[in-house]
Amino acid sequence: MAKGIRLLVLDVLKPHQPLVTELALGLSELEGVEGVNITLVEIDKETENVKITIVGDNLNYDEIVRTIEEFGGVVHSIDMVAAGKKIVEEGETPQDKLEEY
């Protein structure tokens, strides 16, 4: 039975080195992590802003943050979190439809 945090989407600022491939592999080795996606959002002269999506079972947020910091990154925000037996898809709200106009 699944428990704890199952999905995390984090907004992270990191230096160019180490590469996102190294960070992804480092995060994938943590206990409970089943998959890691890292998407480049923005890049400047010295840093990269990336979105990190981690799925698994009973993810340890503190351990994930510690690993990101060991790679020189800083978590700006938790953009999404899911917990429980099942990951629930986001539903559309009337406010979402207003943003389209």
C-alpha positions in Angstrom: 0.0 0.0 0.0 1.4 3.4 -1.0 1.9 5.9 1.7 3.5 9.3 2.2 4.5 11.7 -0.6 4.2 10.1 -4.1 4.8 13.1 -6.4 6.9 16.3 -6.0 7.3 19.1 -8.5 10.0 21.5 -7.5 11.2 24.8 -8.9 15.0 24.7 -8.5 17.8 27.1 -9.3 21.2 25.4 -9.9 24.6 26.3 -11.4 25.4 25.0 -14.9 27.7 22.4 -13.3 27.0 19.7 -12.4 24.9 18.8 -15.4 21.2 18.0 -15.0 21.9 14.5 -16.0 24.1 14.1 -12.9 21.5 15.6 -10.7 18.8 13.4 -12.1 20.9 10.3 -11.5 21.8 11.4 -7.9 18.1 12.0 -7.1 17.1 8.6 -8.7 19.3 6.8 -6.3 17.4 8.0 -3.2 15.2 5.5 -1.4 11.6 5.4 -2.6 12.3 7.3 -5.9 10.9 5.5 -8.9 11.5 8.3 -11.5 13.0 11.7 -12.0 12.3 14.3 -14.8 14.2 17.5 -15.0 13.1 20.2 -17.4 15.1 23.3 -18.2 12.9 26.4 -17.8 15.3 29.2 -18.1 19.1 29.7 -18.4 21.3 32.7 -17.8 25.1 33.3 -17.7 25.7 31.4 -14.4 22.6 29.5 -13.5 19.7 27.3 -14.7 16.2 27.3 -13.5 14.8 23.8 -13.7 11.5 22.0 -12.9 12.2 18.7 -11.1 9.4 16.1 -11.0 10.0 13.1 -8.8 7.6 10.2 -8.4 7.9 7.3 -6.0 6.6 5.9 -2.7 7.0 7.6 0.6 9.4 10.3 -0.8 11.6 12.0 1.8 11.4 15.7 1.1 14.2 16.6 3.4 16.6 14.1 1.8 15.6 15.3 -1.7 16.3 18.9 -0.7 19.6 17.9 0.9 20.6 16.1 -2.3 19.7 19.1 -4.5 21.8 21.3 -2.2 24.8 18.9 -2.5 24.6 19.5 -6.2 24.7 23.2 -5.7 21.0 23.8 -6.2 18.4 25.7 -4.2 14.7 24.8 -4.0 12.6 28.0 -4.7 9.2 26.4 -4.3 7.1 23.2 -4.1 4.9 23.6 -7.2 2.9 20.4 -6.7 2.7 17.6 -4.2 0.6 14.4 -4.2 0.2 11.9 -1.3 -1.9 8.9 -0.6 -2.8 5.6 -2.3 -3.3 7.3 -5.7 -2.0 10.3 -7.6 -5.0 12.5 -8.4 -5.1 14.3 -11.7 -5.8 18.0 -11.5 -9.3 19.0 -12.3 -10.2 22.1 -14.4 -11.9 24.9 -12.6 -13.9 27.9 -13.9 -10.9 30.1 -13.1 -8.8 28.0 -15.5 -11.2 28.8 -18.3 -11.0 32.5 -17.6 -7.2 32.4 -18.0 -7.7 31.3 -21.6 -9.3 34.6 -22.6 
